[in-house]
Amino acid sequence: MENSTNVQCGKCAGTGCFNKIRQQTCYACKGTGIYEGLGRPANATVAMRTARLESERLEAIIQAAKDNGIEAPRLALGHFLFMAAKPASRNPEHIYIKHDGEYLGKLKDGVLTLGPPMAEELLAELRELIVDPGESAKAYGLRTGKCSCCGRTLTNHESIDLGIGPICRAKYGI
């Protein structure tokens, strides 16, 4: 396509190709803000919005793991999974967030950029979990019997009581 550029559509938040000569609207949503891409149902509007979170402790734990040699650290809290973006990704400094396997958004410097719309109850639960990620990780480990960081089954008594394995405690600084 001549004289076209890939940019993010302001209406559907998808990456569309805008032809500067013939068309100023996104090819993905045709200027309606509605499209079927990325597994989203037809007629579902995708409004990128942000929320402010007190995530300093969570971000510090993820950074500590990176500093201790874990390339892409992850942390399970409640039904949420926080995964540091890989260094070669489009958002290398972000933390991706999933809830029960579904992508919710990305976090950086206390700003959560939401992908699909999120229910306020879910956002409240997320806020509650990241206030004290160490305690939330412990609760996850006690509830599931697995390490909140690596997902391995906890076997020794100290790890079971703390909800996190000894190697992960050291690397994540929890």
Secondary structure, 3 states (H helix, E strand, C coil): CCCEEEEECCCCCCEEEEECCCCCCCCCCCCCCECCHHHCCCCCECCCEEEECCCHHHHHHHHHHHHCCCCCCEEEECCEEEEECCCCCCCCCCEEEEECCEEEEEEECCEEEECCCCCHHHHHHHHHHHHCHHHHHHHHHHHHCECCCCCCECCCHHHHHHCCCHHHHHHHCC
